Amino acid sequence: MKSKIFFIIIIMGLSASALFSASALPAGAQTNLAQKLSGRILLQVEANGEAWYVNPTDQKKYFLGRPLDAFNLMRGLGVGITDSDLAKIPAAGQTSADTSFAKLQAGKIFLQVQDAGQAWYVNPMDCKKYSLGRPADAWQIMRSLALGITNQNLAQIPTGLLKSLAGPSGAGSANSSPASDASSSQTPPAPAQSSLLEQAAASIRSNDTVKVQSFFIESMRKSIEYSMKHLSAESRLLLANILSGAELTTSGAAEKIYSTKAYFSLKDTEVSLHFHVVKQPDGKWLIANL
């Protein structure tokens, strides 16, 4: 029970520290949103929590999609940086020796050319660098630093597409976003197959408590009901994003483990999370912890 309560606290803390409603934007923010949100990562709070990156170079939004999509986007939009210049930008929890330089790099994605292309994201909110690491790390960190935005406001930002990621005959890859500005508010295509965690995440986003409970073992369903009742809409969205971002790390005949990491930007703390999916006597697979 303690672990369940702790996870609820984690979600509430993450929501307070890393995700803000688009309604919190300052007056006049609807004027040239692309410029005002340059370098930010945005979450569609009125859709399914899709994440977008506003590239400061062309001020267009790029769909992040799944972990590998975010990693490909990072490679496609990242710019090279030397170790000496990277050292001028503080990491989370550090102070900068060159504040002016760090501010100039806000929102950029860097590839450390002298260190095998290690990728970094400079968060515009604190002008500090965050290591993007593996695809799953990049996706989770970028989403944890995101800002909530409505569909109406998101539609005001032009949509970009990395041509190098386009498929044959002009078909987009999993990272593809709508090709024209007029369709920029469309929901990106869902994956062909969804894991149990992704299905549970979709039900959390739609606030369907009964359906969410059906993905968990019987002994957890009261806790799930309590969580769905007391978490705010933004907290539910963040919980759903954490679940859908978990990747299969261990697979057995009777149990599968999905793992991810959650990041607290205010406390500079990263928490490893592991979700156990257990095969039931009737052959169904259900989530056994949260």
Buried (B, 14 or more C-beta within 10 A) or exposed (E): EEEBEEBBEBBBBBBBBBBBBBEEBEEEBEEEBBEBBBBBBBBBBBBBBBBBBBBBEEBBBBBBBBBBBBBBBBBBBBEEBEEEBBEBBBBBEEEBEEEEEBEEBBBBBBBBBEEEEBBBBBBBBBBBBBBBBEBBBBBBBBBBBBBBBBBEBBBBBBBBBBEEBBEEEEEBBBBBBBBEBEEBBBEBEEEEEEBBBBBBBBBBBEEEBEBBBBBBBEEBBEBBBBBBEEBBBBBBBBBBBBBBBBBEEEEEEEEBBBBBBBBBBEEEBBBEBEBBBBBEEEEEBBBBBB
